[in-house]
């Protein structure tokens, strides 16, 4: 009898709180995995931070200056008005980092280019960017034409600081064919 009461008590503890009508609420915010999840912000002269978009491109160039290996990829942080439908114009703030490898964990302090009304005229500043994940879908380059399969994405984090501009945050960058570049060989 004590054995039966013990089993009944254990059964009540195990099954007593499990009601199919009362499931805990899912408090997680919905996440659109197809939408870029970019958290890079630019702050100019201590003003309010504003977002920058991030795009990756295949950038094949031989070593220059003090570089020891060729640049293979660029990540460009740019005004969200840019929609990857044409080359970047000087009217939009943009900052690009060049990477010597297309692999997770690779970091770069090489500022490949900068332009725009705020970033273009600055003469100081330095920064870094690091790749956390890389799905570049690069298929090859032939005669200056770069072939990338659709759907690629790179993620990471970056920081840039000049005397009056700070850019900082985590990025998710889809591919932008308009920014691809292959140097003549």
Order of alpha helices (4+ residues) and beta strands (2+ residues): alpha-beta-beta-beta-beta-beta-beta-beta-beta-beta-beta-beta-beta
